[in-house]
Amino acid sequence: MTKNNAATNGKSSVTGGLLPTALAGRTIVLVEDEPIEAKRYTKILEKLGATVVQMVSPEDMIEASAELTPPALILTDICGPGKIDGIDLLHRLQQQAQWCRVPALIMTSSPTAERVSGASELPVPPLAFLAKPVGAAKLSELVMDVLSDRSPAYVHRRLARERKAMHMEATSKQRELTRTLAQLMKALGALQKKQKKAREDYRDFVEAFNRASALSPELAGQMRVKCELAQAVSDGITEDIQRADAERTRRTDEKKRHAFQTTKELAAIDERIRSVQSLLKLAAKRKAA
């Protein structure tokens, strides 16, 4: 096969049959404290065209995550130099919806049942445990499978991650709107109490004005001013109530629309998941036949 034909068919001997630009524009975070291992894995991933961001420890990754754009993939050693291991790292990151979308691969020299069980309890479990040292061909092939849609099994996992993240975002938004509505209702209650007091003051001043009118024009004038001020205060509070009530209505409608849109989007992704599941079942039947 000529060099041109190899390129046309997406093959490259340098990367075990994969083009060195296959992951161009994709970022992979590598969490590895062993310099030699980190250099080797970085070289493998960079040959695929990926940009590799290396972290020495899970603690470094957690600290950087606040400003780091979620990558296409996290490749982490299960052990580290600090108190946090790779599973703890994923657990902490996955408290945020955006990190639930990121697939993860865990490398370990001792994939014990306890560690595998602990990883399975994560909001989004890692896609695989890789026994160290990980070979170049195996790592390249697996990363390409994970980050492309050529494998229905990994498409299914990607959709599941997306659904988890969408559900977390929707839940967070609904809680935020619920808190906002509660604050608005509390503010409305306080305004209504103020309005009640302002109206009582106005009635008292009116009564005082009526009594003063029969006694002294000067005193009646003073009471008239107080009546006008009390009326202005009451009118101002009424306007505040109207604005707060309009905002409450707007937020209530927003919450309903958001809930409807979320239900629609989750139903759509559930349909896609079912479609992929059907493909996986069909493939399993053919393999068993």
ChimeraX commands (.cxc) that place a marker at each C-alpha (Angstrom):
marker #1 position 0.00,0.00,0.00 radius 0.5
marker #1 position 1.36,3.44,-0.90 radius 0.5
marker #1 position 1.73,6.28,1.59 radius 0.5
marker #1 position -1.17,8.17,0.00 radius 0.5
marker #1 position -3.45,5.13,0.15 radius 0.5
marker #1 position -2.60,4.62,3.82 radius 0.5
marker #1 position -3.61,8.18,4.60 radius 0.5
marker #1 position -6.80,7.82,2.60 radius 0.5
marker #1 position -7.81,4.79,4.64 radius 0.5
marker #1 position -7.10,6.50,7.97 radius 0.5
marker #1 position -4.08,4.31,8.76 radius 0.5
marker #1 position -0.71,5.24,10.22 radius 0.5
marker #1 position 2.06,2.94,11.27 radius 0.5
marker #1 position 3.23,5.57,13.77 radius 0.5
marker #1 position 0.07,5.25,15.89 radius 0.5
marker #1 position -0.74,1.61,15.42 radius 0.5
marker #1 position -3.06,2.13,12.44 radius 0.5
marker #1 position -4.56,5.48,13.54 radius 0.5
marker #1 position -3.97,8.85,11.93 radius 0.5
marker #1 position -1.87,11.23,14.08 radius 0.5
marker #1 position -4.59,13.85,13.63 radius 0.5
marker #1 position -7.43,11.60,14.80 radius 0.5
marker #1 position -7.89,13.56,18.04 radius 0.5
marker #1 position -6.85,16.98,16.81 radius 0.5
marker #1 position -8.50,19.68,18.89 radius 0.5
marker #1 position -9.31,17.28,21.74 radius 0.5
marker #1 position -7.84,17.70,25.21 radius 0.5
marker #1 position -7.01,14.83,27.53 radius 0.5
marker #1 position -6.11,15.31,31.17 radius 0.5
marker #1 position -3.49,12.85,32.39 radius 0.5
marker #1 position -3.13,12.45,36.16 radius 0.5
marker #1 position 0.12,10.56,36.74 radius 0.5
marker #1 position 2.86,11.24,39.29 radius 0.5
marker #1 position 5.53,8.96,37.80 radius 0.5
marker #1 position 7.54,11.16,35.36 radius 0.5
marker #1 position 8.60,8.30,33.07 radius 0.5
marker #1 position 5.08,6.88,32.83 radius 0.5
marker #1 position 3.58,10.32,32.36 radius 0.5
marker #1 position 6.00,11.09,29.52 radius 0.5
marker #1 position 5.24,7.76,27.81 radius 0.5
marker #1 position 1.43,8.15,27.99 radius 0.5
marker #1 position 1.66,11.77,26.90 radius 0.5
marker #1 position 3.66,10.74,23.84 radius 0.5
marker #1 position 1.10,8.06,22.93 radius 0.5
marker #1 position -1.82,10.49,23.19 radius 0.5
marker #1 position -0.04,13.31,21.39 radius 0.5
marker #1 position 0.66,10.97,18.48 radius 0.5
marker #1 position -3.12,10.76,18.08 radius 0.5
marker #1 position -3.24,14.54,17.81 radius 0.5
marker #1 position -4.61,15.18,21.31 radius 0.5
marker #1 position -3.49,18.01,23.55 radius 0.5
marker #1 position -2.39,16.52,26.87 radius 0.5
marker #1 position -2.68,18.43,30.13 radius 0.5
marker #1 position -0.66,16.66,32.80 radius 0.5
marker #1 position -1.43,16.78,36.52 radius 0.5
marker #1 position 0.92,15.22,39.06 radius 0.5
marker #1 position -1.76,14.43,41.64 radius 0.5
marker #1 position -5.54,14.28,42.08 radius 0.5
marker #1 position -5.22,17.28,44.43 radius 0.5
marker #1 position -3.65,19.29,41.58 radius 0.5
marker #1 position -6.51,18.28,39.31 radius 0.5
marker #1 position -9.17,19.29,41.83 radius 0.5
marker #1 position -7.50,22.64,42.38 radius 0.5
marker #1 position -7.24,23.30,38.64 radius 0.5
marker #1 position -10.76,22.09,37.82 radius 0.5
marker #1 position -12.36,25.39,38.85 radius 0.5
marker #1 position -10.69,27.16,35.92 radius 0.5
marker #1 position -10.13,24.21,33.61 radius 0.5
marker #1 position -12.48,23.62,30.71 radius 0.5
marker #1 position -13.73,20.02,31.01 radius 0.5
marker #1 position -11.57,17.90,28.67 radius 0.5
marker #1 position -12.59,15.19,26.24 radius 0.5
marker #1 position -11.19,12.51,28.56 radius 0.5
marker #1 position -9.57,11.97,31.96 radius 0.5
marker #1 position -6.85,9.33,32.18 radius 0.5
marker #1 position -5.84,8.90,35.80 radius 0.5
marker #1 position -3.76,6.59,37.90 radius 0.5
marker #1 position -5.79,5.20,40.78 radius 0.5
marker #1 position -2.93,5.99,43.18 radius 0.5
marker #1 position -1.26,9.31,43.82 radius 0.5
marker #1 position 1.24,11.04,46.06 radius 0.5
marker #1 position -1.45,12.65,48.23 radius 0.5
marker #1 position -4.42,11.52,50.30 radius 0.5
marker #1 position -6.86,11.51,47.38 radius 0.5
marker #1 position -6.89,8.64,44.90 radius 0.5
marker #1 position -8.25,8.47,41.37 radius 0.5
marker #1 position -11.71,7.33,42.47 radius 0.5
marker #1 position -11.97,10.14,45.02 radius 0.5
marker #1 position -10.91,12.54,42.28 radius 0.5
marker #1 position -13.74,11.47,39.99 radius 0.5
marker #1 position -16.25,11.53,42.85 radius 0.5
marker #1 position -15.38,15.14,43.68 radius 0.5
marker #1 position -15.37,16.29,40.07 radius 0.5
marker #1 position -18.70,14.64,39.37 radius 0.5
marker #1 position -20.47,16.78,41.93 radius 0.5
marker #1 position -20.68,19.22,39.02 radius 0.5
marker #1 position -22.79,18.37,36.00 radius 0.5
marker #1 position -20.21,19.50,33.44 radius 0.5
marker #1 position -17.68,16.95,34.72 radius 0.5
marker #1 position -20.23,14.13,34.53 radius 0.5
marker #1 position -19.99,14.47,30.75 radius 0.5
marker #1 position -16.28,13.66,30.78 radius 0.5
marker #1 position -15.40,9.97,30.32 radius 0.5
marker #1 position -12.66,8.55,32.51 radius 0.5
marker #1 position -10.18,5.71,32.33 radius 0.5
marker #1 position -8.40,4.50,35.45 radius 0.5
marker #1 position -4.95,2.99,35.38 radius 0.5
marker #1 position -3.79,0.71,38.18 radius 0.5
marker #1 position -1.17,-1.90,38.87 radius 0.5
marker #1 position -3.62,-3.71,41.18 radius 0.5
marker #1 position -7.25,-3.67,40.00 radius 0.5
marker #1 position -8.71,-5.20,43.17 radius 0.5
marker #1 position -12.38,-6.08,43.56 radius 0.5
marker #1 position -12.68,-3.42,46.28 radius 0.5
marker #1 position -11.44,-0.70,43.97 radius 0.5
marker #1 position -13.65,-1.83,41.09 radius 0.5
marker #1 position -16.64,-1.88,43.45 radius 0.5
marker #1 position -15.84,1.60,44.73 radius 0.5
marker #1 position -15.61,2.95,41.20 radius 0.5
marker #1 position -18.97,1.40,40.26 radius 0.5
marker #1 position -20.65,3.54,42.91 radius 0.5
marker #1 position -19.55,6.79,41.30 radius 0.5
marker #1 position -22.26,8.98,39.71 radius 0.5
marker #1 position -20.52,8.21,36.41 radius 0.5
marker #1 position -18.30,5.09,36.72 radius 0.5
marker #1 position -15.03,4.96,34.74 radius 0.5
marker #1 position -15.23,3.26,31.38 radius 0.5
marker #1 position -12.40,0.86,32.14 radius 0.5
marker #1 position -9.60,-0.15,34.48 radius 0.5
marker #1 position -6.29,-0.44,32.66 radius 0.5
marker #1 position -3.56,-2.63,34.12 radius 0.5
marker #1 position -0.25,-0.78,34.18 radius 0.5
marker #1 position 1.90,-0.54,32.26 radius 0.5
marker #1 position -0.59,0.17,29.48 radius 0.5
marker #1 position 0.61,-0.68,25.98 radius 0.5
marker #1 position 0.61,1.97,23.29 radius 0.5
marker #1 position -1.64,0.06,20.88 radius 0.5
marker #1 position -4.19,-0.82,23.56 radius 0.5
marker #1 position -4.34,2.71,24.95 radius 0.5
marker #1 position -4.61,4.29,21.50 radius 0.5
marker #1 position -7.37,1.94,20.39 radius 0.5
marker #1 position -9.36,2.36,23.59 radius 0.5
marker #1 position -9.09,6.15,23.59 radius 0.5
marker #1 position -10.23,6.27,19.97 radius 0.5
marker #1 position -13.19,3.99,20.76 radius 0.5
marker #1 position -14.20,6.17,23.70 radius 0.5
marker #1 position -13.92,9.46,21.84 radius 0.5
marker #1 position -15.54,8.40,18.60 radius 0.5
marker #1 position -18.98,7.05,17.73 radius 0.5
marker #1 position -17.65,3.92,16.07 radius 0.5
marker #1 position -18.54,1.69,19.04 radius 0.5
marker #1 position -22.26,1.45,20.04 radius 0.5
marker #1 position -21.25,0.45,23.56 radius 0.5
marker #1 position -19.33,3.68,24.09 radius 0.5
marker #1 position -22.06,5.70,22.37 radius 0.5
marker #1 position -24.44,4.22,24.94 radius 0.5
marker #1 position -22.14,5.25,27.79 radius 0.5
marker #1 position -21.75,8.75,26.33 radius 0.5
marker #1 position -25.51,9.20,26.13 radius 0.5
marker #1 position -25.87,7.93,29.69 radius 0.5
marker #1 position -23.31,10.53,30.85 radius 0.5
marker #1 position -25.13,13.25,28.96 radius 0.5
marker #1 position -28.43,12.24,30.55 radius 0.5
marker #1 position -26.90,12.29,34.02 radius 0.5
marker #1 position -25.47,15.76,33.44 radius 0.5
marker #1 position -28.73,17.07,31.99 radius 0.5
marker #1 position -30.68,15.74,34.97 radius 0.5
marker #1 position -28.23,17.33,37.42 radius 0.5
marker #1 position -28.39,20.68,35.62 radius 0.5
marker #1 position -32.18,20.57,35.50 radius 0.5
marker #1 position -32.43,19.69,39.19 radius 0.5
marker #1 position -30.05,22.51,40.08 radius 0.5
marker #1 position -32.03,24.99,37.98 radius 0.5
marker #1 position -35.33,23.91,39.53 radius 0.5
marker #1 position -33.87,24.32,43.01 radius 0.5
marker #1 position -32.59,27.77,42.10 radius 0.5
marker #1 position -36.00,28.81,40.79 radius 0.5
marker #1 position -37.70,27.37,43.87 radius 0.5
marker #1 position -35.38,29.38,46.13 radius 0.5
marker #1 position -36.03,32.53,44.09 radius 0.5
marker #1 position -39.79,32.02,44.32 radius 0.5
marker #1 position -39.55,31.47,48.06 radius 0.5
marker #1 position -37.59,34.72,48.42 radius 0.5
marker #1 position -40.16,36.56,46.30 radius 0.5
marker #1 position -43.03,35.19,48.37 radius 0.5
marker #1 position -41.27,36.26,51.55 radius 0.5
marker #1 position -40.70,39.74,50.11 radius 0.5
marker #1 position -44.35,39.93,49.04 radius 0.5
marker #1 position -45.47,38.99,52.54 radius 0.5
marker #1 position -43.30,41.72,54.04 radius 0.5
marker #1 position -44.62,44.29,51.55 radius 0.5
marker #1 position -48.20,43.32,52.27 radius 0.5
marker #1 position -47.60,43.85,56.00 radius 0.5
marker #1 position -46.08,47.25,55.29 radius 0.5
marker #1 position -49.02,48.11,53.09 radius 0.5
marker #1 position -51.47,47.13,55.82 radius 0.5
marker #1 position -49.63,49.38,58.30 radius 0.5
marker #1 position -49.49,52.25,55.79 radius 0.5
marker #1 position -53.25,52.01,55.20 radius 0.5
marker #1 position -53.90,51.99,58.93 radius 0.5
marker #1 position -51.73,55.09,59.32 radius 0.5
marker #1 position -53.62,56.77,56.50 radius 0.5
marker #1 position -56.98,56.04,58.12 radius 0.5
marker #1 position -55.69,57.37,61.45 radius 0.5
marker #1 position -54.52,60.60,59.81 radius 0.5
marker #1 position -57.85,60.99,58.01 radius 0.5
marker #1 position -59.69,60.68,61.32 radius 0.5
marker #1 position -57.28,63.14,62.92 radius 0.5
marker #1 position -57.79,65.53,59.99 radius 0.5
marker #1 position -61.57,65.34,60.39 radius 0.5
marker #1 position -61.30,66.12,64.10 radius 0.5
marker #1 position -58.78,68.91,63.48 radius 0.5
marker #1 position -61.00,70.53,60.87 radius 0.5
marker #1 position -63.56,71.34,63.56 radius 0.5
marker #1 position -60.91,72.72,65.92 radius 0.5
marker #1 position -58.17,74.54,64.02 radius 0.5
marker #1 position -57.51,75.28,60.34 radius 0.5
marker #1 position -53.74,75.25,61.07 radius 0.5
marker #1 position -53.90,71.82,62.69 radius 0.5
marker #1 position -56.15,70.58,59.90 radius 0.5
marker #1 position -53.50,71.70,57.39 radius 0.5
marker #1 position -50.85,69.73,59.20 radius 0.5
marker #1 position -53.05,66.63,59.23 radius 0.5
marker #1 position -53.77,67.06,55.50 radius 0.5
marker #1 position -50.04,66.95,54.77 radius 0.5
marker #1 position -49.68,63.81,56.86 radius 0.5
marker #1 position -52.63,62.23,55.04 radius 0.5
marker #1 position -51.05,62.98,51.68 radius 0.5
marker #1 position -47.70,61.55,52.79 radius 0.5
marker #1 position -49.36,58.41,54.15 radius 0.5
marker #1 position -51.26,57.98,50.89 radius 0.5
marker #1 position -48.03,58.37,48.90 radius 0.5
marker #1 position -46.31,55.75,51.05 radius 0.5
marker #1 position -49.24,53.35,50.56 radius 0.5
marker #1 position -49.24,53.95,46.78 radius 0.5
marker #1 position -45.47,53.34,46.62 radius 0.5
marker #1 position -45.83,50.07,48.48 radius 0.5
marker #1 position -48.66,49.05,46.14 radius 0.5
marker #1 position -46.36,49.60,43.16 radius 0.5
marker #1 position -43.64,47.52,44.85 radius 0.5
marker #1 position -46.16,44.74,45.43 radius 0.5
marker #1 position -47.24,44.84,41.79 radius 0.5
marker #1 position -43.63,44.60,40.60 radius 0.5
marker #1 position -42.84,41.76,43.01 radius 0.5
marker #1 position -46.00,39.91,42.02 radius 0.5
marker #1 position -45.18,40.32,38.33 radius 0.5
marker #1 position -41.69,38.91,38.99 radius 0.5
marker #1 position -43.22,36.02,40.93 radius 0.5
marker #1 position -45.51,35.25,37.99 radius 0.5
marker #1 position -42.60,35.45,35.55 radius 0.5
marker #1 position -40.46,33.12,37.65 radius 0.5
marker #1 position -43.34,30.69,38.11 radius 0.5
marker #1 position -43.85,30.56,34.36 radius 0.5
marker #1 position -40.09,30.14,33.85 radius 0.5
marker #1 position -40.07,27.20,36.24 radius 0.5
marker #1 position -42.96,25.54,34.41 radius 0.5
marker #1 position -41.34,26.10,31.00 radius 0.5
marker #1 position -38.02,24.77,32.25 radius 0.5
marker #1 position -39.65,21.65,33.68 radius 0.5
marker #1 position -41.48,21.04,30.40 radius 0.5
marker #1 position -38.34,21.56,28.30 radius 0.5
marker #1 position -36.31,19.30,30.58 radius 0.5
marker #1 position -38.91,16.54,30.32 radius 0.5
marker #1 position -38.85,16.89,26.54 radius 0.5
marker #1 position -35.03,16.78,26.32 radius 0.5
marker #1 position -34.73,13.82,28.68 radius 0.5
marker #1 position -37.37,11.95,26.69 radius 0.5
marker #1 position -35.39,12.60,23.50 radius 0.5
marker #1 position -32.14,11.31,24.96 radius 0.5
marker #1 position -33.95,8.31,26.46 radius 0.5
marker #1 position -35.19,7.48,22.98 radius 0.5
marker #1 position -31.64,7.65,21.63 radius 0.5
marker #1 position -30.44,5.43,24.48 radius 0.5
marker #1 position -33.14,2.86,23.70 radius 0.5
marker #1 position -32.13,2.89,20.04 radius 0.5
marker #1 position -28.50,2.16,20.92 radius 0.5
marker #1 position -29.58,-0.52,23.39 radius 0.5
marker #1 position -31.51,-2.19,20.57 radius 0.5
marker #1 position -28.38,-2.19,18.43 radius 0.5
marker #1 position -26.36,-3.71,21.27 radius 0.5
marker #1 position -28.93,-6.46,21.82 radius 0.5
marker #1 position -29.01,-7.21,18.12 radius 0.5
marker #1 position -25.22,-7.40,18.01 radius 0.5
marker #1 position -25.22,-9.73,21.01 radius 0.5
marker #1 position -27.76,-12.04,19.36 radius 0.5
marker #1 position -25.70,-12.20,16.17 radius 0.5
marker #1 position -22.58,-12.94,18.13 radius 0.5
marker #1 position -24.33,-15.74,20.04 radius 0.5
marker #1 position -25.83,-17.25,16.89 radius 0.5
marker link #1:1,2 radius 0.2
marker link #1:2,3 radius 0.2
marker link #1:3,4 radius 0.2
marker link #1:4,5 radius 0.2
marker link #1:5,6 radius 0.2
marker link #1:6,7 radius 0.2
marker link #1:7,8 radius 0.2
marker link #1:8,9 radius 0.2
marker link #1:9,10 radius 0.2
marker link #1:10,11 radius 0.2
marker link #1:11,12 radius 0.2
marker link #1:12,13 radius 0.2
marker link #1:13,14 radius 0.2
marker link #1:14,15 radius 0.2
marker link #1:15,16 radius 0.2
marker link #1:16,17 radius 0.2
marker link #1:17,18 radius 0.2
marker link #1:18,19 radius 0.2
marker link #1:19,20 radius 0.2
marker link #1:20,21 radius 0.2
marker link #1:21,22 radius 0.2
marker link #1:22,23 radius 0.2
marker link #1:23,24 radius 0.2
marker link #1:24,25 radius 0.2
marker link #1:25,26 radius 0.2
marker link #1:26,27 radius 0.2
marker link #1:27,28 radius 0.2
marker link #1:28,29 radius 0.2
marker link #1:29,30 radius 0.2
marker link #1:30,31 radius 0.2
marker link #1:31,32 radius 0.2
marker link #1:32,33 radius 0.2
marker link #1:33,34 radius 0.2
marker link #1:34,35 radius 0.2
marker link #1:35,36 radius 0.2
marker link #1:36,37 radius 0.2
marker link #1:37,38 radius 0.2
marker link #1:38,39 radius 0.2
marker link #1:39,40 radius 0.2
marker link #1:40,41 radius 0.2
marker link #1:41,42 radius 0.2
marker link #1:42,43 radius 0.2
marker link #1:43,44 radius 0.2
marker link #1:44,45 radius 0.2
marker link #1:45,46 radius 0.2
marker link #1:46,47 radius 0.2
marker link #1:47,48 radius 0.2
marker link #1:48,49 radius 0.2
marker link #1:49,50 radius 0.2
marker link #1:50,51 radius 0.2
marker link #1:51,52 radius 0.2
marker link #1:52,53 radius 0.2
marker link #1:53,54 radius 0.2
marker link #1:54,55 radius 0.2
marker link #1:55,56 radius 0.2
marker link #1:56,57 radius 0.2
marker link #1:57,58 radius 0.2
marker link #1:58,59 radius 0.2
marker link #1:59,60 radius 0.2
marker link #1:60,61 radius 0.2
marker link #1:61,62 radius 0.2
marker link #1:62,63 radius 0.2
marker link #1:63,64 radius 0.2
marker link #1:64,65 radius 0.2
marker link #1:65,66 radius 0.2
marker link #1:66,67 radius 0.2
marker link #1:67,68 radius 0.2
marker link #1:68,69 radius 0.2
marker link #1:69,70 radius 0.2
marker link #1:70,71 radius 0.2
marker link #1:71,72 radius 0.2
marker link #1:72,73 radius 0.2
marker link #1:73,74 radius 0.2
marker link #1:74,75 radius 0.2
marker link #1:75,76 radius 0.2
marker link #1:76,77 radius 0.2
marker link #1:77,78 radius 0.2
marker link #1:78,79 radius 0.2
marker link #1:79,80 radius 0.2
marker link #1:80,81 radius 0.2
marker link #1:81,82 radius 0.2
marker link #1:82,83 radius 0.2
marker link #1:83,84 radius 0.2
marker link #1:84,85 radius 0.2
marker link #1:85,86 radius 0.2
marker link #1:86,87 radius 0.2
marker link #1:87,88 radius 0.2
marker link #1:88,89 radius 0.2
marker link #1:89,90 radius 0.2
marker link #1:90,91 radius 0.2
marker link #1:91,92 radius 0.2
marker link #1:92,93 radius 0.2
marker link #1:93,94 radius 0.2
marker link #1:94,95 radius 0.2
marker link #1:95,96 radius 0.2
marker link #1:96,97 radius 0.2
marker link #1:97,98 radius 0.2
marker link #1:98,99 radius 0.2
marker link #1:99,100 radius 0.2
marker link #1:100,101 radius 0.2
marker link #1:101,102 radius 0.2
marker link #1:102,103 radius 0.2
marker link #1:103,104 radius 0.2
marker link #1:104,105 radius 0.2
marker link #1:105,106 radius 0.2
marker link #1:106,107 radius 0.2
marker link #1:107,108 radius 0.2
marker link #1:108,109 radius 0.2
marker link #1:109,110 radius 0.2
marker link #1:110,111 radius 0.2
marker link #1:111,112 radius 0.2
marker link #1:112,113 radius 0.2
marker link #1:113,114 radius 0.2
marker link #1:114,115 radius 0.2
marker link #1:115,116 radius 0.2
marker link #1:116,117 radius 0.2
marker link #1:117,118 radius 0.2
marker link #1:118,119 radius 0.2
marker link #1:119,120 radius 0.2
marker link #1:120,121 radius 0.2
marker link #1:121,122 radius 0.2
marker link #1:122,123 radius 0.2
marker link #1:123,124 radius 0.2
marker link #1:124,125 radius 0.2
marker link #1:125,126 radius 0.2
marker link #1:126,127 radius 0.2
marker link #1:127,128 radius 0.2
marker link #1:128,129 radius 0.2
marker link #1:129,130 radius 0.2
marker link #1:130,131 radius 0.2
marker link #1:131,132 radius 0.2
marker link #1:132,133 radius 0.2
marker link #1:133,134 radius 0.2
marker link #1:134,135 radius 0.2
marker link #1:135,136 radius 0.2
marker link #1:136,137 radius 0.2
marker link #1:137,138 radius 0.2
marker link #1:138,139 radius 0.2
marker link #1:139,140 radius 0.2
marker link #1:140,141 radius 0.2
marker link #1:141,142 radius 0.2
marker link #1:142,143 radius 0.2
marker link #1:143,144 radius 0.2
marker link #1:144,145 radius 0.2
marker link #1:145,146 radius 0.2
marker link #1:146,147 radius 0.2
marker link #1:147,148 radius 0.2
marker link #1:148,149 radius 0.2
marker link #1:149,150 radius 0.2
marker link #1:150,151 radius 0.2
marker link #1:151,152 radius 0.2
marker link #1:152,153 radius 0.2
marker link #1:153,154 radius 0.2
marker link #1:154,155 radius 0.2
marker link #1:155,156 radius 0.2
marker link #1:156,157 radius 0.2
marker link #1:157,158 radius 0.2
marker link #1:158,159 radius 0.2
marker link #1:159,160 radius 0.2
marker link #1:160,161 radius 0.2
marker link #1:161,162 radius 0.2
marker link #1:162,163 radius 0.2
marker link #1:163,164 radius 0.2
marker link #1:164,165 radius 0.2
marker link #1:165,166 radius 0.2
marker link #1:166,167 radius 0.2
marker link #1:167,168 radius 0.2
marker link #1:168,169 radius 0.2
marker link #1:169,170 radius 0.2
marker link #1:170,171 radius 0.2
marker link #1:171,172 radius 0.2
marker link #1:172,173 radius 0.2
marker link #1:173,174 radius 0.2
marker link #1:174,175 radius 0.2
marker link #1:175,176 radius 0.2
marker link #1:176,177 radius 0.2
marker link #1:177,178 radius 0.2
marker link #1:178,179 radius 0.2
marker link #1:179,180 radius 0.2
marker link #1:180,181 radius 0.2
marker link #1:181,182 radius 0.2
marker link #1:182,183 radius 0.2
marker link #1:183,184 radius 0.2
marker link #1:184,185 radius 0.2
marker link #1:185,186 radius 0.2
marker link #1:186,187 radius 0.2
marker link #1:187,188 radius 0.2
marker link #1:188,189 radius 0.2
marker link #1:189,190 radius 0.2
marker link #1:190,191 radius 0.2
marker link #1:191,192 radius 0.2
marker link #1:192,193 radius 0.2
marker link #1:193,194 radius 0.2
marker link #1:194,195 radius 0.2
marker link #1:195,196 radius 0.2
marker link #1:196,197 radius 0.2
marker link #1:197,198 radius 0.2
marker link #1:198,199 radius 0.2
marker link #1:199,200 radius 0.2
marker link #1:200,201 radius 0.2
marker link #1:201,202 radius 0.2
marker link #1:202,203 radius 0.2
marker link #1:203,204 radius 0.2
marker link #1:204,205 radius 0.2
marker link #1:205,206 radius 0.2
marker link #1:206,207 radius 0.2
marker link #1:207,208 radius 0.2
marker link #1:208,209 radius 0.2
marker link #1:209,210 radius 0.2
marker link #1:210,211 radius 0.2
marker link #1:211,212 radius 0.2
marker link #1:212,213 radius 0.2
marker link #1:213,214 radius 0.2
marker link #1:214,215 radius 0.2
marker link #1:215,216 radius 0.2
marker link #1:216,217 radius 0.2
marker link #1:217,218 radius 0.2
marker link #1:218,219 radius 0.2
marker link #1:219,220 radius 0.2
marker link #1:220,221 radius 0.2
marker link #1:221,222 radius 0.2
marker link #1:222,223 radius 0.2
marker link #1:223,224 radius 0.2
marker link #1:224,225 radius 0.2
marker link #1:225,226 radius 0.2
marker link #1:226,227 radius 0.2
marker link #1:227,228 radius 0.2
marker link #1:228,229 radius 0.2
marker link #1:229,230 radius 0.2
marker link #1:230,231 radius 0.2
marker link #1:231,232 radius 0.2
marker link #1:232,233 radius 0.2
marker link #1:233,234 radius 0.2
marker link #1:234,235 radius 0.2
marker link #1:235,236 radius 0.2
marker link #1:236,237 radius 0.2
marker link #1:237,238 radius 0.2
marker link #1:238,239 radius 0.2
marker link #1:239,240 radius 0.2
marker link #1:240,241 radius 0.2
marker link #1:241,242 radius 0.2
marker link #1:242,243 radius 0.2
marker link #1:243,244 radius 0.2
marker link #1:244,245 radius 0.2
marker link #1:245,246 radius 0.2
marker link #1:246,247 radius 0.2
marker link #1:247,248 radius 0.2
marker link #1:248,249 radius 0.2
marker link #1:249,250 radius 0.2
marker link #1:250,251 radius 0.2
marker link #1:251,252 radius 0.2
marker link #1:252,253 radius 0.2
marker link #1:253,254 radius 0.2
marker link #1:254,255 radius 0.2
marker link #1:255,256 radius 0.2
marker link #1:256,257 radius 0.2
marker link #1:257,258 radius 0.2
marker link #1:258,259 radius 0.2
marker link #1:259,260 radius 0.2
marker link #1:260,261 radius 0.2
marker link #1:261,262 radius 0.2
marker link #1:262,263 radius 0.2
marker link #1:263,264 radius 0.2
marker link #1:264,265 radius 0.2
marker link #1:265,266 radius 0.2
marker link #1:266,267 radius 0.2
marker link #1:267,268 radius 0.2
marker link #1:268,269 radius 0.2
marker link #1:269,270 radius 0.2
marker link #1:270,271 radius 0.2
marker link #1:271,272 radius 0.2
marker link #1:272,273 radius 0.2
marker link #1:273,274 radius 0.2
marker link #1:274,275 radius 0.2
marker link #1:275,276 radius 0.2
marker link #1:276,277 radius 0.2
marker link #1:277,278 radius 0.2
marker link #1:278,279 radius 0.2
marker link #1:279,280 radius 0.2
marker link #1:280,281 radius 0.2
marker link #1:281,282 radius 0.2
marker link #1:282,283 radius 0.2
marker link #1:283,284 radius 0.2
marker link #1:284,285 radius 0.2
marker link #1:285,286 radius 0.2
marker link #1:286,287 radius 0.2
marker link #1:287,288 radius 0.2
marker link #1:288,289 radius 0.2
view
